[in-house]
Each structure stands twice: as C-alpha cells, then as structure tokens.
Amino acid sequence: MQIDPFAVEIWMNEWETKCTHNLAETCVESLTIAELLQVAGQNAADLSALLPMKMTYGDIRGSDRLLTAISGLYAGQGPENIIVTHGTIGANMLVHKALIAPGDRVVAIVPTYQQHYSIPASIGAEVVPLKLCARDGFLPDLEALRAHVTPDTRMIAINNPNNPTGALMDRAMLEEIAAIARAADAWVLCDEVYRGTDQQGDGMTVSIADIYEKGISTAGMSKAFSLAGLRLGWVAGPAKLIEAVSIHRDYDTISVGKLDDHFAAMALENRDRILARSQRITRENLAMLSAWVAAEPQIDWVRPASGTVTLLRYDVDLPSRVFCERLMDEEGVLFTPGSAFDMEGYVRIGFANPKADLKAGLEKVSRFLARL
C-alpha cells in the first residue's frame, strides 16, 4: 500500500526534541501520574493495588470499567457502542480501513489531520477535498458540501473542533451535515480528539455520534485529557460499525495495555476535574495569545473557538517551512509550518503549554518578527 508521507508527524519528529519552547505542541499541558492520582483522590500508596496485576493481554475491546467511563462522554452511546484503540490515530485508521474500499467517494473537509484524506486515498478511494477559508471563519460552506456529496458518497470526514484552525461547528451545523449525509446514505466520521476544550459554556460540543445514526466519533486521552502517554483512544458509533472495526482491529491491536486501560478509566471517572483544568489552561492562554496577536502588525488570525491549536497568518515573504526553520535556529521556538496542511503563508501554534513557556516563546517570536 502506497501512502503519502505524514507531513505533520515528520516535522514534529524532526524538531520537537530540539526546541527550547515547543509552541507546536497540541496537547493540554500533560499530567503526571502523581497529578492524576491527586485528581482522583488517591496517592502514591494506592499504586500498590496495581502490584498484583498480571501483565497479560487486557480485555479485547477494553475493560467494562473503561467502556462505561467512555460512554459517559456521550448522550446516547452505551458501552456496546464503544471500542478502545491505540490512540485516536489508531481509531481513525481503523474506521477508514473498515469502511472504505477502492473506488469509494470520500469528501474530506480540509485542512484537517492528514489521516482523513491520505488514508482513504491510499486505499484507492476518490478523495474530494472541501477547503475551509478564513473568510468563512474556517467553517465549511454547506452549499459547497451539498454539491460535493453525491449519491455515491461513502463518507464525509470532518474534524471538530478543527485541527489546525480551532474552528468549531455547533450543533446546528452538525445537524445540517448529518442531513446532507443522510440524503446520500453516507457515513460521517468526526475526529473529536479536541472535544472538551470549547472557549465558551461547559466546553463540551455535541458529538456527531449522538446526532446522526451513521455518525462516528473518534477521540482519545491525548489532547483535552492531557494524557497522551497512555496512547489510548476509542471509536464510538452504531453497533454495525463497531463490529466492522473490531474485525480489522484484531489484526493490529488485540488489546491496549492494561495499565493504559486502568489509568484512562481513572481519568475519565474524574473527567469533570480534568476538563475544568484543561479549560482553565486553554482559556487563560488564549487570552494571552489574543493580546499578543493584537499587538503584532505582521500577524493575523481567525480567533479559535475551541481546541489547543490555531493558525497564524504572517506578513513576511518567506515560505512557511523556511519561516519555522529560521525561528527554530534563531530563537529556539517551534511552530508547525502551514505547508504541512497545504496552508502556505500560515503557521500553526499550540497554546496549551505552561503559561510561562507560552509567554517566553511569544516574546522570542516578537523579537524574530522585528528582525525580519
């Protein structure tokens, strides 16, 4: 199987261990195990309960405890509608492999995480991109989507909250997308890994799995839950989808790690506290970033409504990769070039770092821009 190189991951692998300030980071500031235990009302002594745990394969689909905890994130998805995967990246891969065949039509809203167009293309699907525009607030043009979705469309692939823009589709827009999909009897795959970080209200956008009978939600512990090191994600959706995914999953997962399952369940059982922490970090840090953008004449943006990342448009005559490489070489600050998303003239910034790190990094970016 031939597949395009994964531009974002190649960039991060090359640079993220070499920077002083990683403003390309996409996760809310990671929790330590000690912090997770504290959130759960436990302490280091409670780890002794894990000592008798045999390091065999875990429950194949995920433990009952974990499946129950995940289902609590949804209004209408029970444990039977969930299957656990190796991160959200594994969830996305499994859904595409389970549902897409050569010749299928997939409408992908871009920019997005590259899996959602490169994987179906590698399978032999016809991938039809619908590009988001700044003038629309990086939200999809629904009339254009209607024109793209033909009766033979197999899937609409979306990402909400959106990576890399931070745009957020509300319930009304998701219901419109569901209606468009329903008319074509198409699946809607929504990568919801940033769900829980909205800038307003309780921070939790409705899931496509709870709106549409052929809606599929993928998510995981990495972004909003600050536990990327667990490498644990899931697929939520109708039973026939879970069954199809499980057939493919047997070939590449078997089960997730028992320790990952244990700590993920602990975190999700205390999700209100973890998400409150994530919302505090993302909201306070976005306010700082907003003030910085307002003071920088060479920077423009569409202010994100959710997530941990957004795009910055820069008014400098440099390709985005050259801009980012020079910024790294001269100031030790890491952004992700817009070219990784086919968004030349932009860079992606992550703003969910420790506040002091974000502040110091932005000051260095200002110094770099002033020299340019």
Secondary structure as GFF3:
##gff-version 3
##sequence-region A 1 372
A	DSSP	alpha_helix	7	15	.	.	.	ID=ss1
A	DSSP	beta_strand	21	22	.	.	.	ID=ss2
A	DSSP	alpha_helix	33	39	.	.	.	ID=ss3
A	DSSP	three_ten_helix	44	50	.	.	.	ID=ss4
A	DSSP	alpha_helix	64	71	.	.	.	ID=ss5
A	DSSP	three_ten_helix	79	81	.	.	.	ID=ss6
A	DSSP	beta_strand	82	85	.	.	.	ID=ss7
A	DSSP	alpha_helix	87	99	.	.	.	ID=ss8
A	DSSP	beta_strand	105	110	.	.	.	ID=ss9
A	DSSP	alpha_helix	115	123	.	.	.	ID=ss10
A	DSSP	beta_strand	126	131	.	.	.	ID=ss11
A	DSSP	three_ten_helix	134	136	.	.	.	ID=ss12
A	DSSP	alpha_helix	142	148	.	.	.	ID=ss13
A	DSSP	beta_strand	153	159	.	.	.	ID=ss14
A	DSSP	alpha_helix	171	184	.	.	.	ID=ss15
A	DSSP	beta_strand	187	191	.	.	.	ID=ss16
A	DSSP	three_ten_helix	208	210	.	.	.	ID=ss17
A	DSSP	beta_strand	215	220	.	.	.	ID=ss18
A	DSSP	three_ten_helix	228	230	.	.	.	ID=ss19
A	DSSP	beta_strand	233	236	.	.	.	ID=ss20
A	DSSP	alpha_helix	239	252	.	.	.	ID=ss21
A	DSSP	alpha_helix	258	269	.	.	.	ID=ss22
A	DSSP	alpha_helix	271	295	.	.	.	ID=ss23
A	DSSP	beta_strand	299	301	.	.	.	ID=ss24
A	DSSP	beta_strand	309	314	.	.	.	ID=ss25
A	DSSP	alpha_helix	320	331	.	.	.	ID=ss26
A	DSSP	beta_strand	333	334	.	.	.	ID=ss27
A	DSSP	beta_strand	336	337	.	.	.	ID=ss28
A	DSSP	three_ten_helix	338	341	.	.	.	ID=ss29
A	DSSP	beta_strand	346	350	.	.	.	ID=ss30
A	DSSP	alpha_helix	355	371	.	.	.	ID=ss31
###
